[in-house]
């Protein structure tokens, strides 16, 4: 079977998605991938006459769009599984959770129920999500609606929609925001670098910084539109090598996805990490291989998007005065800006005692 990776490239209006597709095609074809593109569903529908203003309601239109998006992705995944390529990259021009940004909570909940899906399933069905920030935030001189007949937003509306999209995808385990801090070519190069880093090209390493923080204000986190709560159960497996092998249940309100992760240390802040999605049956079977010398780690994770950075704040049941904040970087020298509500005690990236594998020791 080929290795099939499915990612989303999303973003606010006039963010550069169309150009990004050409960059992705060129870059990853050269790396040996067969690159497949799932076209933007909203543009297809609106230019074809199906729009929020032609349907009976916005909710009815969003249901049509979400239904078509889900079916298109199934077709692409089925086609990819029949191809002879070893590495296939499916790139979705927006994903199903983009619809959430265009609805209120009542509409979104009703559509989920009608389609018999849940938010965790929709969001985490993708391996990674890359958000390109609209030109209306930081590159206003380049904002235009002329190159897309389906785009009607003003710069103010575009900036607000960009915020809503970031909020909709916050909570995904691999979410990255590409801002306008460089010129447009630099923005595209940063996108390619982020995707390549995620894919493990040339090797699957992650760069992670970890901080011990004061126990966070949970009320502030849960009221923040750019923060999502996730419940995690992490179990370490027996390993015949120095590799760290774990399985994880991740989700909320009874809706979960499952992963197996193998980590190999390269340096103090760089590790080779290989992650595999599991079915529930595979996850339950692997629980039988649990390392009984370690306890399960149960934690509440708050995924927070702030200033284009993606923090994961872990709150443990055995601590009531401190917590852990982590951030993954594509550049180990990148600066980090913490929200003023997060009080850093010290960096613990290199402190083995604060790693989950150590906290799991009985």
N, C-alpha and C positions, 0 to 999 in steps of 0.2 A: 504494500500500500504506500502511496506517496505521502510525504509529510505536507499537510495542508494547514496553512496559517491564515486566519481571517482577521483583518484589521479594519478599523474605521478611520477615515479622515473626515473630520467635521470642522465646524467653525462658523463664525458669524458671517453676515453678508459681506461680500467683497473681501474675503480673507486670502484668496489665492488658491482655492481648492483645484480649480481647473488646470492651472499651471502646475500645481503640485503633482497631479496625476501623470503628466509628461515626465517630470523629474523622477518619480517613482518607477515608471516604466523603464526609463533609460538606466537608472542606477541598479535596479535589482535584476533586470534581465542580464546585465553584465556580470552579476554575482551568481548566475546560474539558476535563477528562479523563473518559472513560468508565471507571469503576472496576469491575473484576471481582474477585470473591473466591473463592479456592479454599479450601473449608472444611478445618478440621483433621482429618486422616485418623485419628489415634489415637482421638479422641472418637467419630467415626463408627463405627469398628470395635468399640471397647470397649462402647459403649452398645448395639451390635447383637449382642453376645455373643461377638465374636472378640477375645480378649485373651491376654496372655502366660500367664495361668493356665488358659486353656481350650484353647490350642493344645498340641501335643506338646512344645514347647520355646519358650523366649524367642526363639531365633534363627528358628524357623519363623514365629512371630508377626511379628517385625521384617521378615522377607522379604515377608510378606503386605502389611504396611503400606507398605513401600518400593515394592512393585510397584504398589499402588493409587495411591500418591502420584504416581508417574511417569506413569501412564496418565491420571489426572485433569488433570495439568498439560498433557499433550498435547492433551486435549479442549478445555481453556480457550484454549490458544494457537491451535488450529485455528479455534475459534469467533471469536476476536478478529480473526484475519486476514480473516474474511469480513464484518466489521462496517464500517459507513460512517464511523465516527469517525476523526478525524485523530490523536488522542492517546488511547491505551488503557493503563491501568495495571492490571496483573494483580498482585493481592496474595495471596500464599500464607500461610495461617495455618499456620506451620511449613513447613519444606522437607525434602527428602529426606535431607540430612545430619544432621537432628535425630536420626535413628535411630542414628547412630554413638554418641551419648551414652548409649544404653541397651544397648550391647553391649560385649563385650571385643574386643580387636583380632583374635583368631582368628575369632570369629563374623562380624565385619564383613568381613574379607578373604574369607571363604568365600561370603558373600552377594554381594559385588561380583563374584566369579568366576562364581557361578551366574547372576546377572542380566546378565553380560557388560557391565559398566560399570566405570568407574574413579572414584576419589575426586575428582580434579581436574575431571572432566566433571560430576559431580554437584554439587560445590560451586560451580563457576564458571558453571554453567548459568543462574544468577540474576544480574541486573544489580546488585543491592545487597542487603545483609542487615542488618536492624536488630534488635538484641537488647534486649529489655526485662528489666531485672534483677528477679528475684523479690522480693516484699515481705518474704520471709524474710531478706533482706540489707539492713538499713537502715530497714525499715518493718515490723518484726515485729508490731506491734500490729494491723496490717491484714491479716495472713496468715490465710486461711481456705480450707477445702476445701468449704464449703457450696454454693458457686455452680457446682460442676462435679463431677458424679457419677463422672467418670473420674479424679478427682484423689484420691490417698490419702496423699501424702507429708507427713511431719512437717516442721517448720521446718528442722531440721538436714538432713534428706534433700533438701528443696527447695533449700537453699543449695548442697549438693553437686551436685545435678543442674544448677543454674544454671552452676556452674563447668565441668561437663562439656560443656554446650552451647556455652559460649564457646570452650572448647578445640576442639570439633568444627568450628566455623565459622572459627576463626582461620586465616588464609591467604587468605581471600577478598579480592580487590582493593578492595572497597568494603564494609567491615564497620564498623558503629557500635554502641556499647554505650550504652544510656540507663539511667542509674542512678536511685537514689531520693534524690538530693541536694536535691530540691525536694518540694513537696506533689504529690499525684497529678495535679492539673490542670496544674501546671508540667511534670511528666513527659510528659504528653500533648502539650503545646505544644512541648517540645523534640523529641519524635519527629516531629511535623509539620514543624518547622523543618529537621531533618536530612534528611527525605525531600524536602522542597521544594528544599533546597540541592543534593541529588544530582540531582534532575530538571532543575535549571537554571531554577527559578522564583524571581524573575522573569528571571534570566539565568544561564547555566551557568558560574558562577565557582567557583574553588576557593581556599581560604585555606590556605597551606602554610608551615610553618616547617621549616627545615633546619639541622642541626647537624653539625659535624665532631666526631667522637668518637675516642677511642683504640680501637685494634683490639680488637674485643669478644672475650669468652671464648666461643668457639664451642661448647665442651662444655656450658657452662651454658645457652646458648640452645637447643641441640638436645635437652637433657634437660628443658627447661621444657614442661609440658603446654599452656601458653598461647602456644606459639611454633611456627610452621610454616616450614619451609624451602622456597623457591621459586627455580627457576632461570629467569633472564630473558636474552633476547637482544633488543637494541633497535637498530633500524636507522633512520637519518634519511633522509628522502626529499628530492628536489629540490623547491623551492618558489619560485613566482614572486612571492611577497609576503614580508612580514616575519614571517609566521606560521611557527611551528615545527611540522613535520609528521613524525611518526614511526610506525613499525609495531613491534609487540612480540610475541614468542613468550614465553609464560609457562606454567610447569608444572613437573612433576617426573617422573622415572623414565619418560621416553618419552611421557608424557601431557600434551598441551599445548593451550592455547587461544590465539587470536590477536586483536589489537586494532590499530586505526588511531586515532591521537590527533592532533588539531590544537589548538595552544595559541596564544593571543593575549594579550600582556601588557597588564594594565590599570593595575597599580601594582606596587610592589616585592614585595608578598606576595600580590597578588590577580591571578589570570589567568582569562580565559575559556577553558574547555577543553571540547572536543566529542570524545566517544569513540564509536567504532563497532566492533562485534564483526565479525570477519572469518572466513570459512571458510579452511581450509588452502590451497585453490586460490587464493583471492583474495590471501592473504598471500604465497604464492610468486610470484604475478604482480607484486605491488607491489615485491618485492625487485629487480625489473629497473629500478625508478625510484630506486634508492638514490643518495644523494649521495656520490659517490666521493671527495669531499674530506674526508669524515669516516669514521672507523673504526666498526665495530660495537661497541656496548657490551655486554659480557657480565658479568653480576654474579650473585651469590647473595644473595637477599633473605630476611631473617628477619622474618616478620610476628609481632609481639609484642603481646599484649593485656596491659595493666598499669594497674591502678587506673581501669578504664573508658576508658582511652585506647588508641589503636591506632597503634603505632610500626611503621615499615618501616625496617629496618636493612640497608643495602646494603654488601656486602663485594666489593671489586674485585680481580681477579687481579694488577693492577699495584701494589697497595699492601699492605704487610705490617705497617704500624705505625698505620694509621688507617682509618676507615670513615665512612659518612654515615648519619645517622639523620634520618628525616622524620616529620612528623605533620601530618595534615590537620585543620583546625578549622572549626567552623561560626561561631565568634566569634573575630575576630582578636585580641581582648584576653584570651582564655581563658588561664588558667595551665597550666603543663605540669609534671608530676611524673615525673622519670626514675627508673628502678630504680637502686639503689646500685651495681649491677654495670656500669652504663653510665657511662663517664667522659667528660664533655663537655669538649672543648678550647675551642670557641667556636661561636657562632651564625654561619652562613654563608648565611642566607636571601637576603641581598642581594648576595652575592659571586658574580658571574658565573663566576668560574674554577672553582667547584665544581658548576656545573650539568652535567647529563649531556651537553648539547649542546656544552659547552666541553671536557669530558673526552674527547669523541669526535673533537676536532680532531687531525688527523695532524701 
